[in-house]
């Protein structure tokens, strides 16, 4: 509601229909609204950043697990057998292509 009030005051000010009290309120509320919206954006970006980092860590752990299984079975990732064979051996025939 605060953001909408500032938008209304800004519209009145730009149309030259604002009172002196409206102008004062606009000057007081504008920095507060900017701070509030910036905080909301930074909170959203922080959650998104943590999600991306978490996903990257999970993918790296999965790769390292497959690599260690491959080495344990004696298969090199650079050989003709590769990770796909290890994944099929670990996950069965439903392993993703």
C-alpha positions as CSV (number, residue, x, y, z in Angstrom):
1,X,0.0,0.0,0.0
2,X,2.9,2.4,0.7
3,X,4.3,1.9,-2.8
4,X,0.9,2.6,-4.3
5,X,0.5,5.7,-2.2
6,X,3.8,7.0,-3.4
7,X,2.8,6.2,-7.0
8,X,-0.4,8.2,-6.5
9,X,1.5,11.1,-5.0
10,X,4.0,11.0,-7.9
11,X,1.2,11.0,-10.4
12,X,-0.4,14.0,-8.8
13,X,2.9,15.8,-8.7
14,X,3.7,15.1,-12.4
15,X,0.2,16.4,-13.4
16,X,0.7,19.5,-11.3
17,X,-2.4,18.7,-9.2
18,X,-0.6,18.0,-5.9
19,X,-1.0,20.2,-2.8
20,X,2.1,21.3,-0.9
21,X,1.3,18.6,1.7
22,X,1.3,16.0,-1.1
23,X,4.8,17.2,-2.2
24,X,6.2,17.0,1.3
25,X,4.8,13.5,1.8
26,X,6.3,12.5,-1.6
27,X,9.7,13.8,-0.6
28,X,9.5,11.9,2.7
29,X,8.1,8.6,1.5
30,X,10.1,8.2,-1.8
31,X,13.4,7.2,0.0
32,X,11.5,4.8,2.3
33,X,9.8,3.1,-0.6
34,X,13.1,2.8,-2.5
35,X,14.7,1.2,0.6
36,X,11.8,-1.2,1.1
37,X,11.7,-2.3,-2.6
38,X,15.5,-2.7,-2.7
39,X,15.4,-4.9,0.4
40,X,12.7,-7.1,-1.1
41,X,14.7,-7.5,-4.3
42,X,17.9,-8.4,-2.4
43,X,16.1,-10.9,-0.3
44,X,14.7,-12.6,-3.4
45,X,18.1,-12.6,-5.1
46,X,19.7,-14.1,-2.0
47,X,17.3,-17.0,-1.9
48,X,17.8,-17.6,-5.6
49,X,21.6,-17.4,-5.2
50,X,21.5,-20.0,-2.4
51,X,19.3,-22.3,-4.6
52,X,21.8,-22.1,-7.5
53,X,24.7,-22.8,-5.2
54,X,22.9,-25.7,-3.6
55,X,22.0,-27.2,-7.0
56,X,25.7,-26.8,-8.2
57,X,26.9,-28.6,-5.0
58,X,24.4,-31.5,-5.5
59,X,25.5,-31.9,-9.2
60,X,29.2,-31.8,-8.3
61,X,28.6,-34.5,-5.5
62,X,26.7,-36.6,-8.0
63,X,29.5,-36.4,-10.5
64,X,32.1,-37.2,-7.9
65,X,30.0,-40.2,-6.7
66,X,29.8,-41.5,-10.3
67,X,33.5,-40.9,-10.8
68,X,34.4,-42.8,-7.7
69,X,32.1,-45.7,-8.7
70,X,33.7,-45.7,-12.1
71,X,37.2,-45.8,-10.6
72,X,36.1,-48.5,-8.1
73,X,34.8,-50.7,-10.9
74,X,38.1,-50.1,-12.9
75,X,36.4,-48.1,-15.6
76,X,38.0,-44.9,-16.7
77,X,35.8,-42.0,-17.7
78,X,38.0,-41.5,-20.8
79,X,37.6,-45.1,-21.9
80,X,34.8,-46.3,-24.2
81,X,32.7,-47.4,-21.2
82,X,32.4,-44.1,-19.5
83,X,30.0,-42.6,-17.0
84,X,26.8,-43.8,-18.8
85,X,27.8,-47.4,-18.2
86,X,28.4,-46.7,-14.5
87,X,25.1,-44.9,-14.2
88,X,23.3,-47.8,-15.8
89,X,25.1,-50.2,-13.5
90,X,24.2,-48.1,-10.4
91,X,20.6,-47.0,-11.4
92,X,19.6,-49.9,-13.7
93,X,18.1,-49.6,-17.1
94,X,16.1,-46.5,-16.2
95,X,19.2,-44.3,-16.0
96,X,18.9,-41.1,-18.0
97,X,20.5,-41.0,-21.4
